[in-house]
Amino acid sequence: MINVAVIGAGLSGLVVARELTDDHRVTVFEKSRGVGGRMATRYANGFEFDHGAQFFTARTTNFRLYLQRLIDRGIVATWYASFAELERDEIVTQRDWDDDYPHYVGVPRMNEIGKHLAADLDVCRNTTVGKLERESGGWCLSDSGGADLGRFDWVVLTMPAAQTAALAPAGSRLREHCNSARMRACFALMLGFDAPLPLPWQAALIRGANISWVSVNSSKPGRPEPFTLVVHSTNAFADANIDSNLDALAAQLLAETGEVLGENVDTAKFCRLQRWRYANADNHEGADFFVDETAQLAACGDWFNRGRVEAAFTSGFGLAQKLKFGSLR
Ligand SMILES: Cc1cc2nc3c(=O)[nH]c(=O)nc-3n(C[C@H](O)[C@H](O)[C@H](O)COP(=O)(O)OP(=O)(O)OC[C@H]3O[C@@H](n4cnc5c(N)ncnc54)[C@H](O)[C@@H]3O)c2cc1C
């Protein structure tokens, strides 16, 4: 039985860990309290917000088959939103999402998917891996405070490119590959209301503004009653303002949301801004994952392909098959 450390409990890491766990000893390290990574949900003041990934689609057979098991268990469902494209405050097109090309969400919230996948795994939460050291045919891991996390035969890195680069050995092919990936930032504004706003759609893509997306989060299947909106900034706005004051940015994006919606959003009972430093990945050329059999080091994540849930799955699942039927046999 091979001792494997998976760093990161986002979708890609959880998929790898689950695929390997029947035949190997797998330990997942996750720096946050919760699992699911960017497929995240925030609870606050009686409101809930999927403030990371909004929905996802499934083009590949592997992902569809994997999803079907989650759909059968009620962990994933289709979101039949009325979807609009806006040029600032003007609706340009509008259509209903349907079963021809389903838009999926976790149920009753996005982070349920991570929770479900992590259920039988050995996950060390609140544990930031700070260092990997190669020692006599294995890897010694320590946390960000220098405490020993154990010795492993293989290490699988599943974090965004910049965070993977920080742990990848200096001068390694992996670090070089990470440095060629570009990840973009995003701000997520979460708004909770006492009463619904009369919007003619539940999801909207916005052009010509610093906000790029608005969703009625409470319209997704299985969500609790209070009316909630999730607003995303453009990546360009977030990249340009990544270290600016969050309160000032929240006020700016709130005002712009009101203009775009043509509604008074100052009535929000809850308003909070989340900074995602590594939200989305630009399209990236190359393999779907990384494996170095000599170093016994592997990596996966959405950024190997593009910043999408399906890309994270494809990368993690592909790597798991490679390890399961090749490198770890
Ligand atoms: C605002 C936003 C909106 C999005 N919208 C969509 C969308 O609508 N549709 C879509 O398909 N995709 C969307 N995405 C992208 C989607 O969420 C990601 O592609 C996918 O969730 C990435 O999964 P992953 O496993 O590759 O990485 P992650 O989910 O980032 O997982 C990596 C994990 O590693 C952990 N970690 C990092 N460093 C360490 C360390 N040193 N030690 C231990 N743990 C560590 C992190 O805490 C995290 O849990 C969105 C993302 C964001 C942020």
The ligand as a MOL file (V3000), in Angstrom:
LIG
                    3D

  0  0  0     0  0            999 V3000
M  V30 BEGIN CTAB
M  V30 COUNTS 53 58 0 0 0
M  V30 BEGIN ATOM
M  V30 1 C -15.6800 33.6130 -8.1860 0
M  V30 2 C -15.5820 32.3360 -8.9680 0
M  V30 3 C -16.5540 32.0260 -9.8970 0
M  V30 4 C -16.4930 30.8360 -10.6400 0
M  V30 5 N -17.5080 30.5120 -11.4590 0
M  V30 6 C -17.4840 29.3170 -12.1020 0
M  V30 7 C -18.6020 28.8820 -12.8610 0
M  V30 8 O -19.6520 29.5430 -12.8740 0
M  V30 9 N -18.5100 27.6910 -13.5280 0
M  V30 10 C -17.3900 26.9040 -13.4670 0
M  V30 11 O -17.3590 25.8290 -14.0730 0
M  V30 12 N -16.3280 27.2900 -12.7110 0
M  V30 13 C -16.3610 28.4610 -12.0360 0
M  V30 14 N -15.2970 28.8310 -11.2420 0
M  V30 15 C -14.0760 28.0080 -11.2710 0
M  V30 16 C -14.2070 26.7220 -10.4250 0
M  V30 17 O -14.6450 27.0450 -9.1390 0
M  V30 18 C -12.8380 26.0620 -10.3970 0
M  V30 19 O -12.4390 25.7920 -11.7220 0
M  V30 20 C -12.7650 24.7370 -9.6130 0
M  V30 21 O -13.5600 24.7620 -8.4540 0
M  V30 22 C -11.2970 24.4890 -9.2870 0
M  V30 23 O -11.1240 23.2930 -8.5370 0
M  V30 24 P -9.6360 22.8450 -8.1730 0
M  V30 25 O -9.7340 21.5770 -7.4200 0
M  V30 26 O -8.7900 22.8650 -9.3910 0
M  V30 27 O -9.0490 24.0220 -7.2370 0
M  V30 28 P -9.5770 24.6290 -5.8610 0
M  V30 29 O -11.0380 24.5070 -5.7550 0
M  V30 30 O -8.9760 25.9880 -5.7640 0
M  V30 31 O -8.9290 23.6750 -4.7470 0
M  V30 32 C -7.6250 23.8720 -4.2490 0
M  V30 33 C -7.6420 23.6800 -2.7280 0
M  V30 34 O -6.3130 23.7210 -2.2420 0
M  V30 35 C -6.3150 24.3680 -0.9990 0
M  V30 36 N -4.9400 24.8180 -0.7410 0
M  V30 37 C -4.2480 25.7860 -1.4030 0
M  V30 38 N -2.9990 25.8700 -0.9270 0
M  V30 39 C -2.8950 24.9390 0.0500 0
M  V30 40 C -1.8240 24.5330 0.9230 0
M  V30 41 N -0.5950 25.0920 0.8500 0
M  V30 42 N -2.0610 23.5440 1.8200 0
M  V30 43 C -3.2890 22.9490 1.8900 0
M  V30 44 N -4.3360 23.2990 1.0880 0
M  V30 45 C -4.1190 24.2700 0.1760 0
M  V30 46 C -7.3240 25.4780 -1.1740 0
M  V30 47 O -7.8030 25.9670 0.0780 0
M  V30 48 C -8.4030 24.7690 -2.0000 0
M  V30 49 O -9.3990 24.1830 -1.1690 0
M  V30 50 C -15.3820 29.9720 -10.4640 0
M  V30 51 C -14.4190 30.2800 -9.4880 0
M  V30 52 C -14.5190 31.4360 -8.7390 0
M  V30 53 C -13.5100 31.7260 -7.6450 0
M  V30 END ATOM
M  V30 BEGIN BOND
M  V30 1 1 1 2
M  V30 2 1 2 3
M  V30 3 2 2 52
M  V30 4 2 3 4
M  V30 5 1 4 5
M  V30 6 1 4 50
M  V30 7 2 5 6
M  V30 8 1 6 7
M  V30 9 1 6 13
M  V30 10 2 7 8
M  V30 11 1 7 9
M  V30 12 1 9 10
M  V30 13 2 10 11
M  V30 14 1 10 12
M  V30 15 2 12 13
M  V30 16 1 13 14
M  V30 17 1 14 15
M  V30 18 1 14 50
M  V30 19 1 15 16
M  V30 20 1 16 17
M  V30 21 1 16 18
M  V30 22 1 18 19
M  V30 23 1 18 20
M  V30 24 1 20 21
M  V30 25 1 20 22
M  V30 26 1 22 23
M  V30 27 1 23 24
M  V30 28 2 24 25
M  V30 29 1 24 26
M  V30 30 1 24 27
M  V30 31 1 27 28
M  V30 32 2 28 29
M  V30 33 1 28 30
M  V30 34 1 28 31
M  V30 35 1 31 32
M  V30 36 1 32 33
M  V30 37 1 33 34
M  V30 38 1 33 48
M  V30 39 1 34 35
M  V30 40 1 35 36
M  V30 41 1 35 46
M  V30 42 1 36 37
M  V30 43 1 36 45
M  V30 44 2 37 38
M  V30 45 1 38 39
M  V30 46 1 39 40
M  V30 47 2 39 45
M  V30 48 1 40 41
M  V30 49 2 40 42
M  V30 50 1 42 43
M  V30 51 2 43 44
M  V30 52 1 44 45
M  V30 53 1 46 47
M  V30 54 1 46 48
M  V30 55 1 48 49
M  V30 56 2 50 51
M  V30 57 1 51 52
M  V30 58 1 52 53
M  V30 END BOND
M  V30 END CTAB
M  END
